[in-house]
């Protein structure tokens, strides 16, 4: 039997604000651990990422418990922390993903371009240009240049004929070139 199971969340948080007691913190976490992981998993769609972000949420609760004012139930405050950490994680991964993808596309463009080096955007420019592409174009570029999937694998996964995959990849890269050239003129 847990020694503080009879205390309300509000009573535990009040006591934690006065004196950070590991036993009380553990009691609070035991109540919400599963909910935290499930909420993170729903938002992030990845069990591994959810585990990492769940740990960040627990750390944030521990370091910010003194700022909990008790105006709303603890669970609502906790959901806000979960939401903010998941949102931060998504934004950080999106930026990292764009950087990696941009590097791969630049390398591909450099291999295809032999005469005019000025027609190749920088990584920073390419990241901005990527925002102008449709989700499907981004997906194709991501699978081909970041994940290094062969065209045949993309064909199978997306159920698109090989010729159409090649054509769409070529068009997506051409769109990036056009966006870049339009921005430079």
N, C-alpha and C positions, 0 to 999 in steps of 0.2 A: 504494500500500500504506500502511495506517495504521501509524504508528510503535509503537503500544502494543497492537496486536491480539492479541498472544500472552499478555498478562497476564490473570489470572483477575479476576473481579469483586471478589473479596475483596482481591486485591493492589491493584487500582486504588482501592478504597474506603480501604484502609489508607493508601496514599500521599496520597489526597485529604484525609484527616483530618490528616495531618502538614503538608501544604502544598497549598492549593487551586490546583491547576494546571489552567488552562483546557483544555489539550490532553487531559489525562486525563478531565476531566469530559465533554468532547465525545465521547471514545471510549466512555465508559459510556452516554451518552445515545444514541449511534448504535446501540448494541446493543439498546436498549429502547424507542426512539421509537415504532416501529410497535405494539408490544405495549401501550404506554401509551394510544395513541389508540384502539386496538381495544377495550381494556378499558373506557375511558371511554364509547365509543360504545355498547357493549353495555349499560352501566348507565344511561346518560342517554337513549338512543334518539334522539339528535340529533347530527348531525355537527358542527354549529356549536358547540353547547354542549361537545361532546367536545374540540374544538380549544381552546376557552378553558380548560377544566378541565385539559387536558393541559399547557398552559403553566403553570398553577398548580402542578401536580404537579412539573414540572421545577424550578420556583422553590423549592418545598418541599424537594426532594432537595438542591438546592444549599445552602440555608440550614440544613438539618438533618443533613447528611452526618456532621458531627462527633458526632452522637448515635447513629449506627449502631454497634451493639456487635459485630456479626458473629456473634451467637449463632445466627442463622438465615441462610439464603442471602439475598443481596442482593435477589433477585427477590421473595422473600416479604415483605421489608421494604417494597419498592417497591409491591407489591400492597396492603399495608396503607395506604400513603399514598394510592394511587389510590382505594381504597374510602372512606377518610375524606373526601377532597376531593369525590368524587361525592355522598356522603351529605350533606355540607354544602351543596353546590350545589342538591340536590333540596329540602332544607329551606328554603333561602333563597328559592328560586323559588316554593315552595308558599306561604310567608308573603306574598310579594309578590303572587302571584296572588290569594290570599284578600283582601288589602287592596283590590286593584283591583276585584275582583268585588263586594266589599261596598259600595264606593262606588257602583257602577252600580246595585245592587239598591236601595240607599237612595234614590237618585235616582228610580228607578221607583216605589218605595213612596210617595215624596213627591208624585209626579205623580198617583197614584191616590187618595191620602188628602187630603181637602179640609178636614175639620173637626177631627180630633183629632191634633195634632202629637205628642202623647205616645205614640202607637201606633207611632212610627217609631224603631227601635233605632239606637244609635250604631254607628259602624264597628267599634269594639272588640267590642261585644256581638254584632254580626252575624257577625263572624269566629268567635266561639265557637258561635253558633247553626248556622253552616254545617257545623261538625264533626258535628252531629247528623243531617244529611241523608244520604240514600243517595248512592252514587256516581252513579247515573243522574240524580237531581235536581240534584246539583252540576254535572254535565256540561251539562244543559239550561240552567241558569242561566248557566254560563260561556259557552256558545256564544251565548246571546241577549244578555246584558248586558255581558260583557267583550269578546267578539269581535265583537259587534254584528251577528251573523248574522240575516238576515231569517227569519221562521218558515218560509217556503218553502224556504230553503236547508237549514235544520235537518231539515225533512221529507225532503228528498232525501238528505241525508247519512246520517241515521239510519234511513231507510226507515220512518218513522212518519207516518201521515196528519196533515195540517195541523191538523185539529180536535183530534186527540189531543195534538199538540205544545202547542197553546194551553192545553188542559186541564191537562196536566202542569206547564207553567210556572206556571199559576195556582195549582195545588195546592202546588207547591214554595214559592211565595211565601207562601201561606196557612200552610204548616207553619212557616215562619220566624216569621210573626206569632204563631202559637199558642205556639211555643217561647218567644218573647219575652214574651208575656203571662203564660205559666205561670211564667216566671222572675221577673216583676215582682210577682206576687201573693203 
